[in-house]
Amino acid sequence: MKSNQEFLQAKINELEQTVQNLQQAVQSEQWLDSYDVKTKFNISDSTLARYRKKELIPYTKFGKKYLYPASFFTKSLSKKIVNSHLL
């Protein structure tokens, strides 16, 4: 039987590993700017702003520039693939 201290240490180690995994994911994330998103999906500035306001699309603001995680679009599009079972 583990002592409380061993249990807590195991949980701390688990949390540290989770934080490290999240940091690696963020560092390896590719980001798209507004121009990229508008061009790829043929949408306007106002549509993109509306998506941000309604929280339909994740973003971060860096200075005056909005950035969007590319993985969001990959995941969203892959869910919409017709006959995805063939992939």
GUNU-115679 format. One record per residue (C-alpha): residue number from 0; residue in three letters; x, y, z. Coordinates in pm, 1 decimal. Each point is the difference from the previous one (the first is absolute). Layout:
N
resi: NUM, resn: ALA, x: X, y: Y, z: Z
...
END
This chain:
87
resi: 0, resn: MET, x: 0.0, y: 0.0, z: 0.0
resi: 1, resn: LYS, x: 131.7, y: 342.3, z: -96.6
resi: 2, resn: SER, x: 36.6, y: 267.7, z: 258.2
resi: 3, resn: ASN, x: -165.9, y: 336.3, z: -48.0
resi: 4, resn: GLN, x: 335.8, y: 154.4, z: -85.3
resi: 5, resn: GLU, x: 69.4, y: -261.0, z: -270.8
resi: 6, resn: PHE, x: -349.9, y: 45.4, z: -139.4
resi: 7, resn: LEU, x: 40.2, y: 378.0, z: -12.5
resi: 8, resn: GLN, x: 342.5, y: -29.6, z: -161.2
resi: 9, resn: ALA, x: -141.2, y: -230.5, z: -266.8
resi: 10, resn: LYS, x: -279.3, y: 252.4, z: -72.6
resi: 11, resn: ILE, x: 251.8, y: 285.7, z: -17.5
resi: 12, resn: ASN, x: 211.9, y: -197.7, z: -247.0
resi: 13, resn: GLU, x: -310.4, y: -72.5, z: -207.7
resi: 14, resn: LEU, x: -95.1, y: 369.1, z: -7.3
resi: 15, resn: GLU, x: 354.4, y: 101.9, z: -94.7
resi: 16, resn: GLN, x: -7.9, y: -243.4, z: -292.1
resi: 17, resn: THR, x: -336.1, y: 135.0, z: -113.8
resi: 18, resn: VAL, x: 130.7, y: 358.1, z: 10.5
resi: 19, resn: GLN, x: 309.1, y: -99.7, z: -199.7
resi: 20, resn: ASN, x: -217.6, y: -170.4, z: -262.1
resi: 21, resn: LEU, x: -217.2, y: 310.8, z: -30.5
resi: 22, resn: GLN, x: 305.0, y: 224.3, z: -33.4
resi: 23, resn: GLN, x: 137.0, y: -219.0, z: -279.0
resi: 24, resn: ALA, x: -334.3, y: 5.4, z: -179.5
resi: 25, resn: VAL, x: -17.9, y: 380.0, z: 17.9
resi: 26, resn: GLN, x: 357.2, y: 39.9, z: -121.6
resi: 27, resn: SER, x: -54.0, y: -230.1, z: -297.0
resi: 28, resn: GLU, x: -335.1, y: 156.8, z: -94.4
resi: 29, resn: GLN, x: -10.8, y: 175.7, z: -334.5
resi: 30, resn: TRP, x: -194.4, y: 322.8, z: -9.2
resi: 31, resn: LEU, x: -191.7, y: 164.7, z: -282.1
resi: 32, resn: ASP, x: -56.8, y: 372.6, z: -23.5
resi: 33, resn: SER, x: -328.2, y: 159.1, z: -105.8
resi: 34, resn: TYR, x: 109.6, y: 24.8, z: -363.1
resi: 35, resn: ASP, x: 75.5, y: -373.3, z: -14.1
resi: 36, resn: VAL, x: -337.3, y: -93.6, z: 150.2
resi: 37, resn: LYS, x: -196.3, y: 238.6, z: -222.8
resi: 38, resn: THR, x: 180.4, y: -120.3, z: -311.1
resi: 39, resn: LYS, x: -24.1, y: -372.7, z: 72.4
resi: 40, resn: PHE, x: -368.7, y: 10.5, z: 90.4
resi: 41, resn: ASN, x: -110.9, y: 287.5, z: -221.6
resi: 42, resn: ILE, x: -153.7, y: 202.4, z: 282.6
resi: 43, resn: SER, x: -4.2, y: 373.5, z: 67.1
resi: 44, resn: ASP, x: 148.6, y: 206.4, z: 281.4
resi: 45, resn: SER, x: -345.9, y: 45.7, z: 150.1
resi: 46, resn: THR, x: -72.4, y: -373.5, z: -6.5
resi: 47, resn: LEU, x: 328.5, y: -76.8, z: 171.7
resi: 48, resn: ALA, x: -68.0, y: 270.0, z: 261.4
resi: 49, resn: ARG, x: -348.5, y: -141.4, z: 57.3
resi: 50, resn: TYR, x: 144.1, y: -349.6, z: 50.0
resi: 51, resn: ARG, x: 240.1, y: 138.9, z: 260.2
resi: 52, resn: LYS, x: -274.3, y: 194.9, z: 176.8
resi: 53, resn: LYS, x: -232.9, y: -302.8, z: 12.4
resi: 54, resn: GLU, x: 293.4, y: -214.7, z: 118.0
resi: 55, resn: LEU, x: -38.3, y: -237.5, z: -294.5
resi: 56, resn: ILE, x: 370.4, y: 9.1, z: -75.5
resi: 57, resn: PRO, x: 298.4, y: -3.9, z: 238.0
resi: 58, resn: TYR, x: 249.4, y: 283.1, z: -30.7
resi: 59, resn: THR, x: 261.8, y: 200.9, z: 177.8
resi: 60, resn: LYS, x: 91.9, y: 361.3, z: -50.3
resi: 61, resn: PHE, x: 364.3, y: 91.1, z: -33.5
resi: 62, resn: GLY, x: 31.9, y: 376.6, z: -14.6
resi: 63, resn: LYS, x: -249.3, y: 107.4, z: -266.6
resi: 64, resn: LYS, x: 8.4, y: -336.7, z: -175.0
resi: 65, resn: TYR, x: -244.0, y: -287.2, z: 51.4
resi: 66, resn: LEU, x: 142.8, y: -350.4, z: -21.4
resi: 67, resn: TYR, x: -192.6, y: -325.9, z: -33.6
resi: 68, resn: PRO, x: 124.5, y: -352.4, z: 79.2
resi: 69, resn: ALA, x: 30.1, y: -199.5, z: -322.9
resi: 70, resn: SER, x: -88.2, y: -321.4, z: 184.5
resi: 71, resn: PHE, x: -353.7, y: 132.2, z: 60.0
resi: 72, resn: PHE, x: -65.6, y: 14.3, z: -373.5
resi: 73, resn: THR, x: 155.5, y: -338.6, z: -63.2
resi: 74, resn: LYS, x: -215.6, y: -162.7, z: 266.9
resi: 75, resn: SER, x: -313.2, y: 185.9, z: -106.9
resi: 76, resn: LEU, x: 43.1, y: -88.9, z: -364.8
resi: 77, resn: SER, x: 82.6, y: -364.0, z: 66.4
resi: 78, resn: LYS, x: -329.9, y: -35.8, z: 189.5
resi: 79, resn: LYS, x: -185.7, y: 114.3, z: -311.3
resi: 80, resn: ILE, x: 163.6, y: -237.5, z: -247.5
resi: 81, resn: VAL, x: -253.6, y: -208.0, z: -187.0
resi: 82, resn: ASN, x: 89.4, y: -370.0, z: -3.5
resi: 83, resn: SER, x: 278.2, y: 57.2, z: 252.6
resi: 84, resn: HIS, x: -2.5, y: -373.1, z: 71.1
resi: 85, resn: LEU, x: 186.4, y: -41.1, z: -330.3
resi: 86, resn: LEU, x: 302.9, y: 189.5, z: 129.8
END
